[in-house]
Amino acid sequence: MIVLGIESSCDETAAALVRDGHQVLSSVVASQVAVHHPYGGVVPELASRKHIEAIVPVVTGAVAKAGLTADQIDGVAVTQGPGLVGSLLVGFSFAKGFAYGHGIPWIGVDHLEGHINSVFLEPEPPPFPFVALLVSGGHTSIYHVTSHRKFHPMGQTRDDAAGEAYDKVAKMLELGYPGGGVIDRLAAQGDPDKVFFTRPFLDKDRFDFSFSGIKSAVSRYIQTHPETYRDDQAHIAAGFQAAVVEVLSYKIIQAAREKGCRHLAVVGGVAANRGLRQTVTRDADEAGMTVHIPSIDLCGDNAAMVAAVGYYRLNAGERSVMEDDVYSRAKFRPISG
């Protein structure tokens, strides 16, 4: 089965063709980073307009890159939520029309479910069950994954997600947007022990997260060192990143131990962070576990992961209908079944 995946939940317009849920035939992503950079974050109205401009050329490009024609596509999968409603509507409406026009089935899928299934686009995916740490811009959660379609929540952030904390700290340090990549690169040049931040474990026996405190700690450091903090930017970035990744790694290892899993996965946009990848890989190795992390191009928002989810749901007989609509994050169903 060849599935066309379409993703437009935030500021990436993406399309991909995936065969049988694991073989990526093509993946095209149109980024809006340059559009939103001057504003220090995503502007929803601008994002929606850019999706409208990009959706047709991106889908057309993905089909051509795969060496296929539209008639060879067996089904369509599209992100239904969570995300920015205006952005979601562009991809969702296009997917409806494409499926209807070509007389093929389609399915709206959960964006977070896509991130978890991204590890199955790699050559050596984890066996079931495994524990997954999902770290993206607005989400930090841990799931016990028992099948391609069943994810049982174990913990989530109670306030800021890790990705949000990265963006806000980057803004405090006047490093620009998005903050994840720039802090990761800057942290490699600093000493994490020179500017130490308390680890925000919240509760070591539970798997929830809280990153508002570490964000506030960075803010206080800047306020109390107004003359010198610019010279210490690399050390601040290193100290901040060390605190965040230590907590993320500790909790995913503990969650895997609780569930008796020898395999774990780290997915989502923040999974591209080199500090996080290195720390979790080291800690998993010391714990006798195997960690699975998607390649960099599959960590951020992409449509290949959406197509992968679509394959498993369409293959199970699930279908969306024309009356279906997008959902905001507050209304979207939890990915627990």
N, C-alpha and C positions, 0 to 999 in steps of 0.2 A: 504494500500500500504506500503510495506517495502522497504525503500531506503537505499542503502549503500552510506555513505558519505566518501569522501577522501579529506584530507587537507595536503598540503605541500608547503604553500606559503613562509615560512621563515625557521625556524629551528626546527619545530615540525612535525614529521610524524604521522598522525592520521587517524584512520578509525572508523566508528561507524555505527550501524544499528538502524534506527528510524522508528517506525510505525506511519503512518498517520500524520507526521509532529510534533508530540508532545511526543510520548512515546519512551524513549531511551531504546533500548534493550541491547545495549553494546556500550562502548566507550573506545578505546585504544589509548594512546598517547605515542610516543617514543620521549623523550626530548634529545636535543643536548647541553644543557647548559654546561655540563662538557667539551665538545669538544671545545666550543668557549670561555669559561671562561679565559683561559690564554691570549687571544688576546684582551680582553676588548670589544668584540662585535662580531657580526656574520660575519664569513668569507664565502662569497658566494660559493666558490669552494668546501670548506669542507662540507658545508651544502648540496650541491647537491650530493656529494659522499655518505654522510650518509643516505640521503633519498633513494638512490638506494639500500643500504644495508638493510634498514628497511621496505620498502614498502610491500614486500610479507609477512614477518612474522606479521606485524601489521594488515594487512587486514585479513589474515588467523586467527589471534588471535581474531579479532573482530567478525568474523562469528562464530567461535567456542564458544566464550563467550556468544553470543546471543542464543546458542543452535539451530542454524539453519544450513542448507546446502546452498550452492551457488544457487541451483535451486529454493530456496524459496525467493530469492531477486527479487523485481519487477522493480527496476530501480537504476541508479547510478547517484550521484551528486558529482562534483569535483570542487575544487577551480580553477578558470580560471585566476584570478587576483584580486586586485593588489598584487604584491609580487616580490620576486627574480625570475627572468626568469628561471634560471637553476633549482631552487627548484620546481617551478610550473610545469616545463616540466615532472618531474618524476611522480608526482601524476596524471597529466593530461593524459600522455601517458598510464599509467597503467589503468586508468579508461576507456579510449577508448578501450583498448584490452579486458578488463574484460567484458564490455558491449557487444562488438562485439562477443566475444567467447560464451556468454550466451544468445545472441539474445534478449537483453532487452534494453529499451530506456535509454539515458543518457543525462545529461545537465551540462554545465559549468556554475558556479555561481560566483557571486561577494563575495569576502571574507568579505567585510564590511556589505553586506546584511545579511550574516550569523550571524555576531555579533548582529545585531539588532533583528534578529529572535530568538536569544538564550533565550530571556525572555519567549518565548512560549513553552520552554521545562520545565518550572517551573509550579507548580500546580495552581497558580493564576496569569495568564498573564494579561497584561493591555488590556482594551477595546480600539478599534479604535474610534477616532484618539488619538494619544498621541505624546509627544515630547521625542526624544531620544538623549542623550549625548553619543557619541561614542568616547571613549578614549583608544587608544591602542598604541603600540610602535611608529608607524609613522603617526598616525592619531588622530586629535582632531576636532570633527565636531558635529554640532547639526542638527537634521532632524525632520521635521514634518511627522509623519508616519500615513498614511491613510488606508493602507491595508498591507497584507503580501508581496506585490510586488510593492508598491508605496511609495517612500521616497523622500521628497522634502527638499533639502538643505536650511538651514537657516543661517549657519555660519560655518567657518572652520579656522584652524590655518593659519596665514600668513607666518610663519617661522617654528621654532621648534615645534613639537608636545609635549604634556605634557610628554609622555613616553620617548621621546628623551631627554628632559630636565632632567628627573630623572636619566637616564643613564649617562649623561655628568656630572651632579653634583656629582654623586657617584664616577665617575672617578677622578674628582678634589679632592675629599676627600679621595681618595685611598681606597675605600670600595669594589671595585671589580665589576664584571658584572654577572647578570643583576642588575641594580641599584634600580628598583622600590621596591622590597621586603626589601632590606637591609635598604634603607632610611626610609621606613614605620616603620620598627621595631626600628630603631635608634631614629626616631622622637618621639616615645612614651616615650623615656627616657629623652627628652629635654624639655626646656621651650621656646615656640615659641615667647615669648615677649623679651627674652634676646638678641636674634639676629634677629632684625626685618627687613623684606624686603618689599619694596613698592609693593602693589598689582598691577599686570600688567593687568588692566581692558581693556586697549586700547581705547575702546569707550563703555560706559555703556549702550548706546542706541542701540548698534548693537551686533551681536552674533559671530563676529570673535574673534580669539585668537592670542596672541603673547607671546611666552615664551622664546625668545632669550634674552630679557632684564633681566629676573630673573636669568637666567643662568650666564649672564655677571656680575650681582650684586654679586652673590656668588663668582665668580672668583675674583672680586675686593676685597671682604672682606678677602679672603684668602691671597691675595697679600699684603694687608695693615696690616694683623695680622700674619706675618710669624712665630712668636715665640709662639703664643697662640692658633691658630686656631685648632690644633689637640686636645687640651683639651676641645674645645667648639664644637666638631663635632656633638654631640647630639643636641645642641642648634641650630646649623646651619641647620641641617636636619629638626628640628621642625619648624624653621622659614621659610625655603624654602617650606616645605610641606603645612604649614598654608596658605602661599600666593597663592600657586597653587590651592589648593582645594577650597579656598574662591571664587576665580574667576570662577572656573568650576561650583560650586554650584549656585553662583549668576546668571550666564548666563542661565543655564538650567531652573531655576525658572522663570526668566524673559521671556524666550522663551515660556514656558508653559502659562504664563499669557497672552502674546500677542496672542496666538492661542486659548485661552479660554479652555485649556486642564486641567483637574483635575488629570490626570495621566501622569507620566513621567518615563523614563527608563534610567539607566546608564549601559552601556555595554562596552565590550572590556577588554583587559588585565589590564589596570589601574583601572578598576572597582573592582578589587580584593583588592585595597588599603583600609586599614581599616579607615584611616583618611578621605578619600573621601566618603566612605560608610556612616560613622557616620555623617559627615557634611551635605551631601545631604539629608539624612533621617531626621535629625533635622530641616533643613530649609524647607523641603517639608511639614513636620508636622505642622510647624508654619504657613505655607501658606495655610493650609487646603488641601494639595495635597497628593496623594499616590505615592510613589516611588517604582519602580520594578527593582531589581538588581539580576542578575543570581547568582547561587551558585558559589563558588570559582572555581570549576573545569570546569565551563562553561564560565568563563570570558576570560581565555587565549585561544589561538588557539586550536580548537578542531574540530572534524569531525561531531559531532552530530548537530551542528548549520548548517553545510553545507548540511547535509541530510535533515534538516528541510526545508531549502530554496528549495532544490531539489524537495521535495514533492509538495510544492505549485506550482512550475513552471511546473513540469511534469504533475500534475493534471490539469493544465490549458492548456495542449496540447503543451507546449514548448519542443523543442528537439534540441540537438546539433548534428552536422554531423561530419564525419571523417575528413573533410577538415578544421574544426575549429582548432585554435591554441591558445596558451596562449598569454597574453598581459602584457606589463610592466605597472607600475602605470601611466606613462605619457599617455599611449594609451588607458587605460581601460575606458569604458563608465561610466559616472556618474550614481549613483543609484537613479535616479529620476523618474523611470517609469518601 
